[in-house]
């Protein structure tokens, strides 16, 4: 970290999440060192104009903070592979964004002196600048060793999120909760829209918009009391 507390930030993963988080941190004053290539370079360029495209090991070697924003199944192999290349550096911050993993998945990097952080912003990313506004209404699950937990929390705040600490042992349950919320809600909307189309409703997505949003708002309000004991009715 340089004298002003700013970091050189590199991103491995040019999908919907990585470029947006990089743009958010750049907006907080951090310098971007590079990002790996993705399948949609025009979209990445729109979010991160002028940021160089690098190989994964070059991103690691040039950065003080490395963001790993890759698919769930790819993360363990990526961390291990970079460790075998000798890419991880002592004191380097390594942050992944997967909801289901804590910091154990970063053990190969930590064994070489890197500092492991897990920060998952609870946002359905589009991969565009729209997400920067969404981050400011979102929470972020944070998992880190106790000594560096404030660093992870500070990075979540710089992304625009309110940090919520999730214990390593609770990460699988957290990941399942996020998967349930995203996959089931999307599936139900698709199924309902298909049925409405069969019923002859034009633009079923627009037709469902107010209904779905109001239903979700009500469910979220009800969920605010989740875990509270039920009070039996008074006869």
C-alpha positions, 0 to 999 in steps of 0.5 A, a space after each residue: 500500500 502506498 503512502 496515501 493508502 491507495 492500492 494498485 488493483 488488478 483483476 482476474 476475471 473479465 465477466 460481469 463482476 470483476 470490471 464493475 468492482 475495479 471501476 468502483 475501486 478506481 472511483 474510490 481513488 485506487 489505481 488499476 494495474 490491469 485485467 485479464 481478457 474476457 469474452 466481451 472486450 467492448 463491454 469491459 472497455 466501456 466500464 474500464 476505459 484504457 485499462 491494460 489487458 494482461 495475463 493472470 500471472 502479470 496481473 498478480 505480479 503488478 498488483 497490491 490487491 488482486 481481485 479474483 472474480 471467476 466462476 466457482 469451479 475455477 477458483 481453487 485451481 486458479 489460486 493453486 496454479 498461480 501459487 505453483 508459478 510463484 506469482 503470489 507475493 508477501 503482503 499482497 491482498 488477494 480478494 475473491 468474490 464467490 459467495 460460497 467460499 470463505 478464505 480457506 480456498 485462498 490457502 495456497 496464496 496465504 501460504 506464500 505470504 499473501 493476505 486472504 480476503 473474501 468479499 461478496 457484494 449481494 448484487 445481481 451484476 449486469 456487467 455495466 455501469 448500472 451496477 455501480 449504482 446498485 452497489 450503493 444500495 447493497 450489502 457485502 459478505 466479508 470473511 477474513 482473518 481477524 487481524 485484517 478484517 478491518 481491511 476487508 470491511 474498508 474495501 467493501 465500504 469503498 465498493 459502496 456496500 455495507 459490510 456484514 461479517 460472515 464466519 468461515 464456517 457459515 460460508 456454505 449456508 450463505 452461499 446456498 442462501 444467495 443461490 436460492 435467492 437468485 436462481 429460484 427467483 429468476 426461474 419463477 419469473 421465466 416460468 410465469 412469463 412463459 405461461 402468460 405468453 401462452 395465455 396471449 399476454 404481450 410483453 409478459 415481462 413488463 406485465 409481471 414487473 409491478 406484481 413481482 416487485 411488490 411481491 418481493 418487497 412484501 416478502 423482504 419486509 416479512 423476512 426482516 423478522 426472520 428467526 424471531 419467535 412467533 407470538 401465539 394469538 390471544 384468545 
